[in-house]
């Protein structure tokens, strides 16, 4: 019998390494499949409903028959609204001509890598990392180079280690702030250090700001492209999935310097032509409609964060208190289990799912990712079970 697996892309197969659902992790797969009443307190999917005025914008577009392709870089009115938002909130001098609307921020990452990377180009990111970056870089012919960040420093960038990782092949450095999975917020001072290295070694910076609204404890959200001489050297990534709870609608965007716009737009065209028209209308409504709905959502998540932290302290489960995103990384090394074993056992015994650190790179091994994206009554029950599970190791 022919082994058709030999037909698969070796790069694509290698990228399965960090996937929960791949055959390397059969216990985790089986635990999820067999669990009854599974509660997920590690998910990155916002649980609060999308406001009606956003859904109404889609419905109105459908009723009006607005279903054709849009310009490859997105509806002009949406690009104008995005540019206005970036100018007002982020103090970035972009216009609509700098904006490319994509099918979510993850496609934005893919478009950016496909437009910029030549075979063998290197992309530096922190470890832990959001695995899509590592995988997309490889699929676009590049090599991901990771710089370890330590939990003891709040997962903050080490500029000495970053400079040591730079080579003549370095094309991009990816700055995710607030970070997924760690929640770290990159300080303005650290960004200035990265900017100095960008000019010294002539690389570009990707500033992923998808979690920009999830900032706590007096931290500052600062956009990298604001720094002197960085607007032409920065690709800003953002979207509507996290702040606006529109994960399934798939709308993100790139803000790029004009020297990159044409090539990135054509790359985006080749990938999926244009973003869904109804969801672009929803995104436009989200930006231009009543903003109080988003403030209320963020207040709810802030309350949940305070509660989750109090429960972790109560159950004596160590964690790293960072200042952003909607994740908390809990330290499970005292259990003497790796993160996959811990997560699988928790599902098998209590039907509670957390994010095993292993899927976020070797730097997150020994940790689990917990999320605020779970209603309080459900979170209460799941944390009771986590506390019971953790008690022998506390």
N, C-alpha and C positions, 0 to 999 in steps of 0.2 A: 504493500500500500504506500502511495506517495505521501511523504511527510511535507505537507504544505506549510508547516510552520517555518520551513527554511526560506519561504518567500517573504516573510515579514521583515520590515526594516529593523536592523539591529539596534539603531538608535532608539526607535520607538519601544522596542522590547526592553531595552535597558532602563527606560524611563519608568517602567512599572515598579521599580525598586521601592518607591515610597508610597505606592498605592495600597490603601487598606484592602481593596478588593482583589489584589493579585494573588496568584497561587502560592507565593512565598509566605503568605500569612493565612494558612488554611484555618487555624483555630479561630482567629478573629472573624473570618468570613462565616464560619459555622455558628459562632456565638451570636452574631447579628441575625442570621437567618432563623435560628431556633428560639430566640428570645420572645417571650410573651409580654406584651405591654411595655415595650422598650421605651425608655425615656432618655433623650439625648441632651446632655448638659455640656456638650463640647462643640455644638454646631455653630457655623458662621452665618446662619440664615436668620435674619430678623423676624421675630414672631408677631409683631404688632401689625394690624391691618393697614393696607394702603388707603389713605383718605379718599372719600368719594369723589372729590373734585378732580383728582388725578384719573380715576377710572372713568369719570364722565367725559374727560377729554378724549379718551380712546373711543368710547361709545359714540360720541359725536362724530369723530372722524370716520368711523365705520359706517354710520348712517349716511354721511355725506359722500361715501364712496371714495375716500382718500386712501387708496390702496396701491398706488403705483410706486415704482422705484423713486427714490429721492436722489438728489445729488450724492455722489459717492462719499463726500465728506459730511453729509448731513443736511437737514432742512436749514435754510438760511436763518430763520427766526430762532431756531434752537441754538445755532452756533452764536448768534448775537447775544442770546440770553446767557450762554455759558461764558462768553468773553466778558460780559457785564458783571457776572458773578465773580470771575477771577480778578477783575479790576477792583471791585468794591470790597470783597472779603479777603482776597489774598494779596492785593496790592501788586498785581502782575500786569504788565503792559502788553497784554494780548488783545488782538481784534478777532472778529469772526473768521478772518482769513488764516489765522493760526490754528483753528480748531478742526479736528476730525472726529466725528461721532462714530462710535463703534458699537458692536453688539456686546456690551459689557466691558469692564476694565481689563478682563483677561484677554479678550481679543485685541484690545489696545496694546497690551504687552507683546502679543504675537506680531502684530503689524509693525510695531517699533523694531523688534528684533529682526524681522524679515527684511525690513527696509535698510537696516544698518549693518548687519553682520555679514562678513565674508568668512569662508571656511578657515577655522583656526583662530578667529578673533576671540579674545578673552573678555568675559564679563564677570566683574567682582560683585559678590553679594555676601551678606553676613550669614553665618551658620549659628543658630537656626535660621530657616528661611521658609517662605511660602513656596512649596515644591513646584508650582507652575513655572516659576522663573527658571529654575534649574532645568526643567524638562523642555521648555520652549527654547531656551538658548541652545540646547543640544539639537533639537529638531531643526533649528535654523542654521546649523553648521558651526555654531560657536562652542566655546569651552567655558563652563562655569567654574570660577575660582572662588572658593569660600574663605572668608576670614572669620575665625571663631570669635564670638562675643560671649562674655562670661556672665553667669547669673549673679555672681558676687558684685558685679558692677552695674546691675540692673540691665544687663544685655547691651551696654552702650558700646559704640564704635571705639576701637583702639586704632588711633591714627598711625602709630608706629607700625602695627601689624598690617594696616592697609597699605602703607607705602612699601613695605617689604613684599607685598603680593603683586605690585605693579610691575609689568614687563613691557617691552616694546609692542606686544600684541594686545595690550589692554585697550579696549574700545569703549567700554561702558562701566560705570560704577552705579549700582542700584541703591538708592536711599529710600527706605520705606518708613514713613513716620506719620502717624503712629504705626507701629509694626504689627504684622501678623506673622507668627503666633505670639510674640513675647509681650506686646503692649508697650515696648520701649518708645519713647519720644526723643528724637534726635535734637539736641540743643542747637541754638543758633551758633554758638562757639564752635561746636564740632562741625557743623555745616561749613563754616568759614575755613576750617582746616581742610576739609575735603575739597572745597573750591580752590584753595591754594595748590593742592596736589593736581587738580584737574588742569590748571593753567601750566604748572610745571611739567607735567607729563603728557599733556594734550589728549585727554580723554573726555568723553561726554558723561553727563549724569542723568539718570532717570530718577525723577522724584515722584514716588507713588504716594499719593495723598488721599487714598480712598477712605481712610478712617479719620479724616481731619476733624470731624465734629466731636469725636470721642476723646476729649481731653479733660484731665482731672488734676486735682491737687496743685493748682496754680501753674501747671505747665503751659508752655507757649507753643501754639501751632504756627510754624514758620515755613513758608514756601521757599524751596531752594533757589528758584529762579529770581528771587528778589535780590540776591547777593550781587555785588558789583561784577560786571562782565559775565554773568552766568546765564542771562536770558537766551543768548545765542548758543549756549553750550548745554542747555537743559531741555529734556523732554518731560513734561508734566503729565502724569496719569491720574485720572479721577473717574468718578461715575456715580450712578444713582442707586446702586444695590444696597449700600450700607446706611448712609444718612437717611435715604428716602424709603428704605425697606422694599425696593423694587427688584429683588434678585431675579425673579423669573421673567421680568420684562426685558432684561438684557440691554441696558443702555449705559455706555461708558464713553470716555473721550480722551483724546490726546490733545495737548497744547504744544505745538512744535514751532521752532524757528522757521522762517520762510524758506531757508535753503533746503529744508527737509520736506516741506509741505507737498510738493508735487509727487515726489517718489513715494512718500508714505501714503498719500491718497490713492495712487495707483495700486500700491500693495494692498491696501484695504479693499479696493475694487476687486482685485483678483481673488481675495479671500472669501468675501460674501456679498459683493456688489454694494449693498447699502443696508443700514440698520432698518429693522421693521418700522414701517411708517406709523402705525398706531402707537407703538411704544415711544417713538420720538415725540409724538404729540403729548403723551403722558409726561415725559420728561420736561417738556416745555411748560406744562401746567404746574409741575412740581416746583420749578424755578420761579415762576411768575405769579403763582397763586398765593393763598393765605399761608404765611410762614409760621404761624403760631402752632400749627399741627406738628411741625418738626421739632420745635422747642419742647413741646409736651412729651414727645417720644424720648428725646434725649434726657429729660428729667426723670422719666420712668427708669431708663437704663442706669442712670446715676444712682438712683435709690437701690436698684438691684445690686449694683456693684458694692455699695456699702454693706448690704446684707450678706452677700457672698463672702466678702472679706471677714465679716464678723463670725460667720459660721466656720470658716477655715481656721481662724484663730481659736475658736471654741473647741474644735475637734483636734487641735494641735497638728494640723497638716501644714507643713511649711510651704510658703509660696513666695514668689518674687513680686513685690509691690511696685509695679511700673505705673506710668501716668497716662496711658492712652489705650485706644482700641476698646473692644469689649471682650477681651480675653484676659485670663489670669493663668499663669503657668505655676502649677503646684509641684512640689518636689517630693517624689515618691521613692527616692533612693533608699530610704530606711526599710522599705519592704523587701529589699534584696530581689525584687523582680524587675525585669526590664519593662519598658512602657507597654509593649504589646502584650506581655504576660499579665501585667496588672490590669490593663483595659479589658482583655478577654475574660479574666477571672471575675471582674466586676460585673460584666454582662451576664456571665453564666450564673453567678450567685444572686444577683440583685436586679437584673434587667436595666441597668443604668450604663449609659455609654458616655465616655469621655474621649478626648482626642489624644491618642498615644503620641508622645514626643517624637518617636522614631520617624513618623511621616514628615517631620519638619527638619530632617537632617540629623547628623550624629551629635551636633551640639545641643539638641533637645532631648537626647536619651536620658532617662532617669526623671523625666518630667511628664506631666499630662496637661493638656489644655482644657480649661474650663471656660464656659461662655455665659454671658448674661442673657442670651436669647431664649429664655424659657420663662413662662409665667410663674409668678411667685408661688402659688399653691403647688404647682408641679415641681418647681425647684426645691421647695421645702421637703417634699417626700423623697426626691432624689438625693438631696444632701443628707437626710436622715440615714439613707442606705449607705451612702459613701462613708459617713461617720462610723457606722457599724462595721463596714469593711476595713476601715483604716485603724480601728481601735487597737488591734494587736500590735501595731507598729508605732503607735504614738509614744 
